[in-house]
Amino acid sequence: MLTSRSVADLLDAFSSPDPTPGGGSAAALTGALGAALLAMAAGLPKTRTGVPAERQALDTARAELLGLQRTLVTLVDRDAAAYDRVVAAFRKPKATEDEKSLRSAAIQDAMRVATEVPIETFRTAAAAMVAGRTVAASANPSAASDILVGAQSLMLAMSGALANVEINIGSLKDATLVDELTRQLRAAQAEAATAFPEICGVPEIAELARKASARLGGRAHFPED
């Protein structure tokens, strides 16, 4: 498994000439890092104001984020396996009509999986972003940079996952399936699109972003959505 390797070995795998692990696995790994950072911030002993309700909310968010992190870790390997499945399908024999039919069906099934896996990455990262709203609102303000990096990592994970969806979904011939997968993406995007600005709007995080932008001469470098 890719995720059982050391960090150095995993990076070597990503930089090797082999097509896997590729961008889809990288998106899942980035999402797992984002969820992990938010879970860390949620678990800090001190909350924003110290009231019990904040501790309870953060504990709930942390448990959810740790579960989402685990899912994203599994998606690192699942994405690589999905690509390998596509390659295997295209290598099936096609000398006879029966072989062509079986090969075509195998390709469609493999492309479906190769589309559904990054969609799950997208949806899982979006769910982590939604949970991150609680962390941003209730966690210790000293974790502002960790929360911002976590949220931005989730945004990058979603962007990368979407790219992998788009490169595969055009090969699917089932229009009904394509419509359903598109619906899932849009629903997840709608939730995350409201969560990210809320996270960035928390005073300490907004001030951090403002100062960082000013240090670069006022050039904004934090995406707004």
C-alpha angles and dihedrals in degrees: 000000000000094000093055090065126094117264091254093051092047092052089049088054092052092048096046120104090249113109091230131099091037141152096311092055090045090053091052092047091049090051091050090053091050093050090046093054092050091047089052092052090048091053098053111122095236122062128199097275103359097245117145093239090063092052091050093047092048093048090053092047092047093053090050093047093050090053091049090047090056091050092051091050090056089049091061089068096033092058092052090048091050091056091048088052091055091051091049091050093053090050094058115116119268105181096116134038091250091052091048091051093049091046092050092050091048091050092051091049092048092048090050090055091044088055098042095051096060088042087059089049089051093048094045093050089048091052089051089052090054090051088049091068090071091048093051092047099045110023127099108286089227087075093062094117093047092050092048093049089047093051093046091049089055091050090052090048090053092048092049093046091050091053089054091048092051095050091055107031093071089067093061114102097192104094093189091055092048091052092050094048090048090051090053092051094049093048092052092045092052091056096045093044091064095040098054097056089047090054092047090046094062104114099241093045093046091049091049090052091047093052093046090051091049091052088060092051097273095302110145112231103167113089116236096211 
